[in-house]
Amino acid sequence: MNPESNSKMNLRNLQRMLGGFLMVGGVVVLMLAMNATHSAADQTSNTLTGHFTKSTMFFITAGFICIGSGLATVLFGDHVPKGN
């Protein structure tokens, strides 16, 4: 195994670990957002306007984006550009 292929393997592993961390972080943020939907402020906002508060919607959206980004990185992160 030459040093160049070893560094590519390390980069691939690093990318997959980063993707895994993104997915776990996204799940945590999404769980916190779902928990926040049960707060008094969100329940009042949902009752009066039919929508959750902006901060709760931000966390829900951020959670889904992190999960999607992490999944894409794990699945398609194998591509390592060739050096010159």
C-alpha positions as CSV (number, residue, x, y, z in Angstrom):
1,M,0.0,0.0,0.0
2,N,1.5,3.3,-1.0
3,P,1.3,6.4,1.2
4,E,-1.0,8.2,-1.3
5,S,-3.7,5.5,-1.1
6,N,-3.4,5.3,2.7
7,S,-4.1,9.1,2.9
8,K,-7.1,8.7,0.6
9,M,-8.4,5.9,2.9
10,N,-8.0,8.2,5.9
11,L,-9.8,11.0,4.2
12,R,-12.7,8.7,3.3
13,N,-12.9,7.5,6.9
14,L,-12.8,11.1,8.1
15,Q,-15.6,12.1,5.7
16,R,-17.8,9.2,6.9
17,M,-17.2,10.0,10.5
18,L,-18.1,13.7,9.8
19,G,-21.3,12.5,8.1
20,G,-22.1,10.3,11.1
21,F,-21.6,13.2,13.5
22,L,-23.8,15.4,11.3
23,M,-26.6,12.8,11.4
24,V,-26.4,12.3,15.1
25,G,-26.3,16.1,15.7
26,G,-29.3,16.5,13.4
27,V,-31.3,13.9,15.4
28,V,-30.4,15.6,18.6
29,V,-31.5,19.0,17.3
30,L,-34.7,17.5,15.9
31,M,-35.5,15.8,19.2
32,L,-34.9,19.1,21.0
33,A,-37.2,20.9,18.5
34,M,-39.9,18.3,18.9
35,N,-39.6,18.7,22.7
36,A,-39.9,22.4,22.3
37,T,-43.2,22.1,20.4
38,H,-44.8,21.0,23.7
39,S,-43.8,24.3,25.5
40,A,-46.5,26.7,26.6
41,A,-45.3,29.4,24.1
42,D,-45.4,27.0,21.2
43,Q,-48.8,25.6,22.2
44,T,-50.2,29.1,22.5
45,S,-48.7,30.2,19.1
46,N,-50.0,27.0,17.4
47,T,-53.5,27.6,18.9
48,L,-53.7,31.2,17.9
49,T,-51.9,31.2,14.5
50,G,-51.8,27.6,13.5
51,H,-47.9,27.7,13.3
52,F,-45.1,27.0,15.7
53,T,-42.7,29.8,16.7
54,K,-40.0,30.8,14.4
55,S,-37.2,29.4,16.6
56,T,-38.9,26.0,16.8
57,M,-39.4,25.9,13.0
58,F,-35.7,26.9,12.6
59,F,-34.6,24.0,14.8
60,I,-36.8,21.5,13.0
61,T,-35.5,22.7,9.6
62,A,-31.9,22.6,10.8
63,G,-32.3,19.1,12.2
64,F,-33.6,17.8,8.9
65,I,-30.8,19.6,7.0
66,C,-28.1,18.1,9.2
67,I,-29.6,14.6,8.9
68,G,-29.8,15.0,5.1
69,S,-26.3,16.4,4.8
70,G,-24.8,13.7,7.1
71,L,-26.6,10.9,5.1
72,A,-25.4,12.3,1.8
73,T,-21.8,12.6,3.2
74,V,-21.9,9.0,4.4
75,L,-23.4,7.6,1.2
76,F,-21.6,9.8,-1.4
77,G,-18.6,11.0,0.4
78,D,-16.2,8.5,-1.2
79,H,-15.3,10.9,-4.0
80,V,-11.8,12.2,-3.3
81,P,-10.4,14.5,-6.0
82,K,-7.2,13.4,-7.7
83,G,-4.1,15.4,-6.9
84,N,-1.9,17.1,-9.5
